[in-house]
Amino acid sequence: MKLVNKMYYLVLALAVVFTLNNCSQEEITSQDVELNKTTNDVLAKKKVSSVSGQGGLIFELGEGNFNGYGSFSFHAIKDVNGNVSGSWQSNYVDDFDEIFDLNAHGTIECVIFTDDNTAIMYGTLTKLNAGAIWTDFLGIEVGDASGFKVMDNGEGNKSDPDLFSDIYLDVPEEFICLDVPVPLYEISNGNIQVKP
């Protein structure tokens, strides 16, 4: 009988330990799940910033200057950790002299939002098919730094036209990822969207 009682108490003790152990494990698992959910909720609420657009510019600068039509497109994303990825494309066809013609492509590696509707982007020129003014006279080549600035003035007919600086090629290293003042031009068509 004493042996049966000892066995009974041993089994009961093991059952209690097992139950307490399971409760603790369930509580820990529940807390881990809740912590992961909270972390994911916080990350989901952090906005991913973006800037994108496409459009055209008309140049009528007179003899010996640009006189033609340029088109551009770009997109860039800045994630919650500040990492930037994106690319741009720029084309220009001159009405009078093909030495000004340009077809260029590049990456975007840096985005600066100066306010809720203005962004500055910098990257690297990756492809170039251009007239002699760009390659021979200015010495532009693949691998050069590039940059441009945009302003989103809203949507619809009642909004002012969006603005674009055109692409700057061979940007000096000391200006990369800085808010450098540059002229902005009204785009003749298209749309720019800045979402900081």
C-alpha atoms as an extended CHARMM CRD file, in Angstrom:
* protein
*
       196  EXT
         1         1  MET       CA              0.0000000000        0.0000000000        0.0000000000  PROA      1               0.0000000000
         2         2  LYS       CA              2.8040000000        2.4090000000        0.8830000000  PROA      2               0.0000000000
         3         3  LEU       CA              4.4230000000        1.6160000000       -2.4450000000  PROA      3               0.0000000000
         4         4  VAL       CA              1.1700000000        2.3970000000       -4.2700000000  PROA      4               0.0000000000
         5         5  ASN       CA              0.8570000000        5.7250000000       -2.3740000000  PROA      5               0.0000000000
         6         6  LYS       CA              4.4560000000        6.6270000000       -3.2150000000  PROA      6               0.0000000000
         7         7  MET       CA              3.8160000000        5.7950000000       -6.8760000000  PROA      7               0.0000000000
         8         8  TYR       CA              0.6000000000        7.7990000000       -6.7980000000  PROA      8               0.0000000000
         9         9  TYR       CA              2.3780000000       10.8700000000       -5.3650000000  PROA      9               0.0000000000
        10        10  LEU       CA              5.2520000000       10.4810000000       -7.8190000000  PROA      10              0.0000000000
        11        11  VAL       CA              2.8500000000       10.3340000000      -10.7870000000  PROA      11              0.0000000000
        12        12  LEU       CA              0.8810000000       13.3010000000       -9.3730000000  PROA      12              0.0000000000
        13        13  ALA       CA              4.0910000000       15.3010000000       -8.8680000000  PROA      13              0.0000000000
        14        14  LEU       CA              5.2220000000       14.5450000000      -12.4240000000  PROA      14              0.0000000000
        15        15  ALA       CA              1.8050000000       15.5440000000      -13.7700000000  PROA      15              0.0000000000
        16        16  VAL       CA              1.9580000000       18.8730000000      -11.8920000000  PROA      16              0.0000000000
        17        17  VAL       CA              5.5150000000       19.5810000000      -13.1310000000  PROA      17              0.0000000000
        18        18  PHE       CA              4.5330000000       18.6440000000      -16.6810000000  PROA      18              0.0000000000
        19        19  THR       CA              1.4340000000       20.8850000000      -16.5340000000  PROA      19              0.0000000000
        20        20  LEU       CA              3.3990000000       23.8330000000      -15.1110000000  PROA      20              0.0000000000
        21        21  ASN       CA              6.0980000000       23.3300000000      -17.7050000000  PROA      21              0.0000000000
        22        22  ASN       CA              3.5110000000       23.3310000000      -20.5220000000  PROA      22              0.0000000000
        23        23  CYS       CA              1.8280000000       26.4590000000      -19.1500000000  PROA      23              0.0000000000
        24        24  SER       CA              5.1380000000       28.2810000000      -19.0040000000  PROA      24              0.0000000000
        25        25  GLN       CA              6.0400000000       27.1570000000      -22.5200000000  PROA      25              0.0000000000
        26        26  GLU       CA              2.6360000000       28.2620000000      -23.8360000000  PROA      26              0.0000000000
        27        27  GLU       CA              3.0060000000       31.6410000000      -22.1280000000  PROA      27              0.0000000000
        28        28  ILE       CA              6.4880000000       32.1150000000      -23.5950000000  PROA      28              0.0000000000
        29        29  THR       CA              5.2840000000       31.1000000000      -27.0480000000  PROA      29              0.0000000000
        30        30  SER       CA              2.2950000000       33.4370000000      -26.7200000000  PROA      30              0.0000000000
        31        31  GLN       CA              4.5780000000       36.3040000000      -25.6670000000  PROA      31              0.0000000000
        32        32  ASP       CA              6.9330000000       35.6050000000      -28.6090000000  PROA      32              0.0000000000
        33        33  VAL       CA              4.0100000000       35.6350000000      -31.0340000000  PROA      33              0.0000000000
        34        34  GLU       CA              2.7200000000       38.9120000000      -29.5680000000  PROA      34              0.0000000000
        35        35  LEU       CA              6.1910000000       40.5050000000      -29.6990000000  PROA      35              0.0000000000
        36        36  ASN       CA              6.6450000000       39.4720000000      -33.3510000000  PROA      36              0.0000000000
        37        37  LYS       CA              3.1930000000       40.8240000000      -34.2190000000  PROA      37              0.0000000000
        38        38  THR       CA              3.9720000000       44.1570000000      -32.5280000000  PROA      38              0.0000000000
        39        39  THR       CA              7.3320000000       44.4190000000      -34.3070000000  PROA      39              0.0000000000
        40        40  ASN       CA              5.7250000000       43.6660000000      -37.6770000000  PROA      40              0.0000000000
        41        41  ASP       CA              2.9600000000       46.2220000000      -36.9990000000  PROA      41              0.0000000000
        42        42  VAL       CA              5.5470000000       48.9160000000      -36.2220000000  PROA      42              0.0000000000
        43        43  LEU       CA              7.5230000000       48.1360000000      -39.3900000000  PROA      43              0.0000000000
        44        44  ALA       CA              4.3400000000       48.0800000000      -41.4800000000  PROA      44              0.0000000000
        45        45  LYS       CA              3.4070000000       51.5450000000      -40.2090000000  PROA      45              0.0000000000
        46        46  LYS       CA              6.7790000000       52.9730000000      -41.2780000000  PROA      46              0.0000000000
        47        47  LYS       CA              6.3030000000       54.3730000000      -44.7610000000  PROA      47              0.0000000000
        48        48  VAL       CA              8.4650000000       53.3800000000      -47.6550000000  PROA      48              0.0000000000
        49        49  SER       CA              9.3170000000       56.6330000000      -49.4430000000  PROA      49              0.0000000000
        50        50  SER       CA              9.1740000000       56.8280000000      -53.2160000000  PROA      50              0.0000000000
        51        51  VAL       CA              9.5390000000       59.2320000000      -56.0840000000  PROA      51              0.0000000000
        52        52  SER       CA              8.6960000000       58.5280000000      -59.7130000000  PROA      52              0.0000000000
        53        53  GLY       CA              7.7470000000       60.2420000000      -62.9010000000  PROA      53              0.0000000000
        54        54  GLN       CA              7.9560000000       60.6120000000      -66.6400000000  PROA      54              0.0000000000
        55        55  GLY       CA              7.4730000000       63.4810000000      -69.0070000000  PROA      55              0.0000000000
        56        56  GLY       CA              8.9980000000       65.8440000000      -71.4890000000  PROA      56              0.0000000000
        57        57  LEU       CA             10.8430000000       69.1450000000      -71.7330000000  PROA      57              0.0000000000
        58        58  ILE       CA             10.8880000000       71.4910000000      -74.7270000000  PROA      58              0.0000000000
        59        59  PHE       CA             14.1020000000       73.4550000000      -75.2180000000  PROA      59              0.0000000000
        60        60  GLU       CA             14.1700000000       76.6280000000      -77.3570000000  PROA      60              0.0000000000
        61        61  LEU       CA             17.4000000000       78.2770000000      -76.2960000000  PROA      61              0.0000000000
        62        62  GLY       CA             18.4880000000       79.8000000000      -79.5940000000  PROA      62              0.0000000000
        63        63  GLU       CA             21.4420000000       79.3920000000      -81.9430000000  PROA      63              0.0000000000
        64        64  GLY       CA             24.2860000000       77.2230000000      -80.6380000000  PROA      64              0.0000000000
        65        65  ASN       CA             22.1870000000       75.8960000000      -77.7390000000  PROA      65              0.0000000000
        66        66  PHE       CA             19.6550000000       73.1560000000      -77.1220000000  PROA      66              0.0000000000
        67        67  ASN       CA             16.6460000000       73.4240000000      -79.4110000000  PROA      67              0.0000000000
        68        68  GLY       CA             14.6380000000       70.2460000000      -79.2870000000  PROA      68              0.0000000000
        69        69  TYR       CA             12.6850000000       67.8380000000      -77.1540000000  PROA      69              0.0000000000
        70        70  GLY       CA             13.8180000000       65.8810000000      -74.1270000000  PROA      70              0.0000000000
        71        71  SER       CA             11.9990000000       63.0540000000      -72.4150000000  PROA      71              0.0000000000
        72        72  PHE       CA             12.7180000000       61.4190000000      -69.0950000000  PROA      72              0.0000000000
        73        73  SER       CA             11.4820000000       58.7140000000      -66.7610000000  PROA      73              0.0000000000
        74        74  PHE       CA             12.6270000000       57.6480000000      -63.3180000000  PROA      74              0.0000000000
        75        75  HSD       CA             11.6240000000       55.7540000000      -60.2050000000  PROA      75              0.0000000000
        76        76  ALA       CA             13.2480000000       55.3330000000      -56.8060000000  PROA      76              0.0000000000
        77        77  ILE       CA             12.3090000000       53.7160000000      -53.5050000000  PROA      77              0.0000000000
        78        78  LYS       CA             13.7890000000       54.3960000000      -50.0860000000  PROA      78              0.0000000000
        79        79  ASP       CA             13.0180000000       51.5690000000      -47.6450000000  PROA      79              0.0000000000
        80        80  VAL       CA             12.5150000000       51.7650000000      -43.8610000000  PROA      80              0.0000000000
        81        81  ASN       CA             16.2610000000       51.2490000000      -43.3390000000  PROA      81              0.0000000000
        82        82  GLY       CA             17.2150000000       54.1130000000      -45.6790000000  PROA      82              0.0000000000
        83        83  ASN       CA             18.3570000000       51.8780000000      -48.5500000000  PROA      83              0.0000000000
        84        84  VAL       CA             17.6880000000       53.4040000000      -51.9750000000  PROA      84              0.0000000000
        85        85  SER       CA             17.1650000000       51.6590000000      -55.3040000000  PROA      85              0.0000000000
        86        86  GLY       CA             15.9950000000       53.0020000000      -58.6190000000  PROA      86              0.0000000000
        87        87  SER       CA             16.8850000000       54.0800000000      -62.1220000000  PROA      87              0.0000000000
        88        88  TRP       CA             16.4290000000       56.8850000000      -64.6300000000  PROA      88              0.0000000000
        89        89  GLN       CA             16.2840000000       57.2440000000      -68.4160000000  PROA      89              0.0000000000
        90        90  SER       CA             16.8400000000       60.4490000000      -70.4050000000  PROA      90              0.0000000000
        91        91  ASN       CA             16.5600000000       61.1310000000      -74.1360000000  PROA      91              0.0000000000
        92        92  TYR       CA             17.1130000000       64.3240000000      -76.0660000000  PROA      92              0.0000000000
        93        93  VAL       CA             16.7870000000       64.9730000000      -79.8030000000  PROA      93              0.0000000000
        94        94  ASP       CA             17.9550000000       68.3280000000      -81.1170000000  PROA      94              0.0000000000
        95        95  ASP       CA             16.0630000000       69.9590000000      -83.9830000000  PROA      95              0.0000000000
        96        96  PHE       CA             19.1790000000       71.3430000000      -85.6740000000  PROA      96              0.0000000000
        97        97  ASP       CA             22.3430000000       69.5150000000      -84.6730000000  PROA      97              0.0000000000
        98        98  GLU       CA             22.7780000000       65.8450000000      -83.7560000000  PROA      98              0.0000000000
        99        99  ILE       CA             25.9310000000       66.5870000000      -81.7310000000  PROA      99              0.0000000000
       100       100  PHE       CA             23.4990000000       67.4930000000      -78.9170000000  PROA      100             0.0000000000
       101       101  ASP       CA             21.4750000000       64.2520000000      -79.1360000000  PROA      101             0.0000000000
       102       102  LEU       CA             21.4980000000       62.0650000000      -76.0350000000  PROA      102             0.0000000000
       103       103  ASN       CA             20.2120000000       58.6850000000      -74.9120000000  PROA      103             0.0000000000
       104       104  ALA       CA             21.3150000000       57.8530000000      -71.3670000000  PROA      104             0.0000000000
       105       105  HSD       CA             20.3980000000       55.5300000000      -68.5190000000  PROA      105             0.0000000000
       106       106  GLY       CA             21.5260000000       55.3670000000      -64.9130000000  PROA      106             0.0000000000
       107       107  THR       CA             20.9110000000       54.1490000000      -61.4010000000  PROA      107             0.0000000000
       108       108  ILE       CA             19.5530000000       56.0730000000      -58.4200000000  PROA      108             0.0000000000
       109       109  GLU       CA             21.4270000000       55.4450000000      -55.1780000000  PROA      109             0.0000000000
       110       110  CYS       CA             20.5860000000       58.5040000000      -53.0730000000  PROA      110             0.0000000000
       111       111  VAL       CA             17.2940000000       60.3660000000      -52.5420000000  PROA      111             0.0000000000
       112       112  ILE       CA             16.8720000000       63.5520000000      -50.5170000000  PROA      112             0.0000000000
       113       113  PHE       CA             13.3820000000       64.8370000000      -49.7710000000  PROA      113             0.0000000000
       114       114  THR       CA             13.6990000000       68.5760000000      -49.1530000000  PROA      114             0.0000000000
       115       115  ASP       CA              9.9730000000       68.9510000000      -48.3950000000  PROA      115             0.0000000000
       116       116  ASP       CA              6.7080000000       67.1040000000      -49.0490000000  PROA      116             0.0000000000
       117       117  ASN       CA              6.8190000000       67.6920000000      -52.8080000000  PROA      117             0.0000000000
       118       118  THR       CA             10.4910000000       68.0770000000      -53.7590000000  PROA      118             0.0000000000
       119       119  ALA       CA             13.2090000000       65.4440000000      -54.1420000000  PROA      119             0.0000000000
       120       120  ILE       CA             16.8200000000       65.3420000000      -55.2850000000  PROA      120             0.0000000000
       121       121  MET       CA             18.3230000000       62.1290000000      -56.6460000000  PROA      121             0.0000000000
       122       122  TYR       CA             21.8670000000       61.0090000000      -57.3690000000  PROA      122             0.0000000000
       123       123  GLY       CA             23.2840000000       57.9010000000      -58.9920000000  PROA      123             0.0000000000
       124       124  THR       CA             25.6000000000       56.5560000000      -61.6610000000  PROA      124             0.0000000000
       125       125  LEU       CA             25.4760000000       56.7730000000      -65.4670000000  PROA      125             0.0000000000
       126       126  THR       CA             25.3040000000       53.1780000000      -66.7440000000  PROA      126             0.0000000000
       127       127  LYS       CA             24.5540000000       53.5380000000      -70.4960000000  PROA      127             0.0000000000
       128       128  LEU       CA             25.3450000000       56.3380000000      -72.9120000000  PROA      128             0.0000000000
       129       129  ASN       CA             24.6760000000       56.8750000000      -76.5990000000  PROA      129             0.0000000000
       130       130  ALA       CA             25.3650000000       60.5380000000      -77.2540000000  PROA      130             0.0000000000
       131       131  GLY       CA             26.4900000000       63.1590000000      -79.7130000000  PROA      131             0.0000000000
       132       132  ALA       CA             29.9600000000       64.6760000000      -79.7600000000  PROA      132             0.0000000000
       133       133  ILE       CA             29.0890000000       67.6060000000      -77.4640000000  PROA      133             0.0000000000
       134       134  TRP       CA             28.6010000000       65.1200000000      -74.6120000000  PROA      134             0.0000000000
       135       135  THR       CA             31.4270000000       62.6870000000      -75.2390000000  PROA      135             0.0000000000
       136       136  ASP       CA             34.1690000000       64.6640000000      -77.0110000000  PROA      136             0.0000000000
       137       137  PHE       CA             33.6760000000       68.1860000000      -75.6650000000  PROA      137             0.0000000000
       138       138  LEU       CA             32.2880000000       67.5120000000      -72.1580000000  PROA      138             0.0000000000
       139       139  GLY       CA             34.0080000000       64.1320000000      -71.6620000000  PROA      139             0.0000000000
       140       140  ILE       CA             30.8950000000       62.3890000000      -70.2970000000  PROA      140             0.0000000000
       141       141  GLU       CA             31.3310000000       58.6220000000      -69.9210000000  PROA      141             0.0000000000
       142       142  VAL       CA             29.7170000000       55.5960000000      -68.2920000000  PROA      142             0.0000000000
       143       143  GLY       CA             30.4960000000       55.5190000000      -64.5720000000  PROA      143             0.0000000000
       144       144  ASP       CA             30.1100000000       59.2820000000      -64.0630000000  PROA      144             0.0000000000
       145       145  ALA       CA             27.9010000000       60.5140000000      -61.2260000000  PROA      145             0.0000000000
       146       146  SER       CA             24.4860000000       61.8570000000      -62.2330000000  PROA      146             0.0000000000
       147       147  GLY       CA             21.8120000000       63.8530000000      -60.4570000000  PROA      147             0.0000000000
       148       148  PHE       CA             18.5370000000       65.7050000000      -60.8720000000  PROA      148             0.0000000000
       149       149  LYS       CA             15.8210000000       67.4780000000      -58.9090000000  PROA      149             0.0000000000
       150       150  VAL       CA             12.0330000000       67.2360000000      -59.2320000000  PROA      150             0.0000000000
       151       151  MET       CA              8.9920000000       69.0110000000      -57.8090000000  PROA      151             0.0000000000
       152       152  ASP       CA              5.5000000000       67.4910000000      -57.6150000000  PROA      152             0.0000000000
       153       153  ASN       CA              2.9010000000       70.2770000000      -57.8210000000  PROA      153             0.0000000000
       154       154  GLY       CA             -0.1390000000       68.0380000000      -57.4970000000  PROA      154             0.0000000000
       155       155  GLU       CA             -2.6240000000       66.4350000000      -59.8320000000  PROA      155             0.0000000000
       156       156  GLY       CA             -5.2870000000       67.7510000000      -62.1810000000  PROA      156             0.0000000000
       157       157  ASN       CA             -5.8970000000       70.8060000000      -64.3540000000  PROA      157             0.0000000000
       158       158  LYS       CA             -5.9600000000       73.2470000000      -61.4400000000  PROA      158             0.0000000000
       159       159  SER       CA             -2.4360000000       72.3280000000      -60.3130000000  PROA      159             0.0000000000
       160       160  ASP       CA              0.7210000000       74.0420000000      -61.5240000000  PROA      160             0.0000000000
       161       161  PRO       CA              2.8970000000       71.9520000000      -63.8700000000  PROA      161             0.0000000000
       162       162  ASP       CA              5.3970000000       69.6210000000      -62.2220000000  PROA      162             0.0000000000
       163       163  LEU       CA              9.0420000000       70.6960000000      -62.4540000000  PROA      163             0.0000000000
       164       164  PHE       CA             12.1870000000       68.8540000000      -63.5300000000  PROA      164             0.0000000000
       165       165  SER       CA             15.8100000000       70.0220000000      -63.5580000000  PROA      165             0.0000000000
       166       166  ASP       CA             16.9020000000       67.7460000000      -66.4010000000  PROA      166             0.0000000000
       167       167  ILE       CA             19.6840000000       65.2300000000      -65.7310000000  PROA      167             0.0000000000
       168       168  TYR       CA             23.0730000000       66.5490000000      -64.6900000000  PROA      168             0.0000000000
       169       169  LEU       CA             25.9150000000       64.3000000000      -65.8400000000  PROA      169             0.0000000000
       170       170  ASP       CA             29.4330000000       64.1770000000      -64.3870000000  PROA      170             0.0000000000
       171       171  VAL       CA             28.3480000000       65.6180000000      -61.0260000000  PROA      171             0.0000000000
       172       172  PRO       CA             31.4040000000       66.5150000000      -58.8920000000  PROA      172             0.0000000000
       173       173  GLU       CA             31.9010000000       64.1360000000      -55.9630000000  PROA      173             0.0000000000
       174       174  GLU       CA             31.6170000000       66.9050000000      -53.3510000000  PROA      174             0.0000000000
       175       175  PHE       CA             28.0240000000       67.6500000000      -54.4700000000  PROA      175             0.0000000000
       176       176  ILE       CA             26.6840000000       64.0750000000      -54.3690000000  PROA      176             0.0000000000
       177       177  CYS       CA             23.7090000000       63.6540000000      -52.0080000000  PROA      177             0.0000000000
       178       178  LEU       CA             23.5390000000       67.3890000000      -51.2510000000  PROA      178             0.0000000000
       179       179  ASP       CA             20.7120000000       69.8530000000      -51.8490000000  PROA      179             0.0000000000
       180       180  VAL       CA             22.4560000000       71.9250000000      -54.5250000000  PROA      180             0.0000000000
       181       181  PRO       CA             20.3710000000       74.7410000000      -56.0720000000  PROA      181             0.0000000000
       182       182  VAL       CA             19.6060000000       74.0530000000      -59.7360000000  PROA      182             0.0000000000
       183       183  PRO       CA             17.0570000000       75.5750000000      -62.1330000000  PROA      183             0.0000000000
       184       184  LEU       CA             13.7710000000       73.7200000000      -62.5560000000  PROA      184             0.0000000000
       185       185  TYR       CA             11.7370000000       73.6460000000      -65.7730000000  PROA      185             0.0000000000
       186       186  GLU       CA              8.0110000000       73.0960000000      -66.3040000000  PROA      186             0.0000000000
       187       187  ILE       CA              7.4140000000       69.7330000000      -67.9170000000  PROA      187             0.0000000000
       188       188  SER       CA              5.4480000000       69.8830000000      -71.1500000000  PROA      188             0.0000000000
       189       189  ASN       CA              3.6390000000       66.6150000000      -70.4290000000  PROA      189             0.0000000000
       190       190  GLY       CA              3.6890000000       63.7220000000      -67.9670000000  PROA      190             0.0000000000
       191       191  ASN       CA              3.5300000000       63.5450000000      -64.1950000000  PROA      191             0.0000000000
       192       192  ILE       CA              5.8690000000       63.4720000000      -61.2080000000  PROA      192             0.0000000000
       193       193  GLN       CA              4.9480000000       61.9420000000      -57.8440000000  PROA      193             0.0000000000
       194       194  VAL       CA              6.9140000000       62.5950000000      -54.6530000000  PROA      194             0.0000000000
       195       195  LYS       CA              5.9510000000       60.5410000000      -51.5830000000  PROA      195             0.0000000000
       196       196  PRO       CA              8.4000000000       61.1630000000      -48.6980000000  PROA      196             0.0000000000
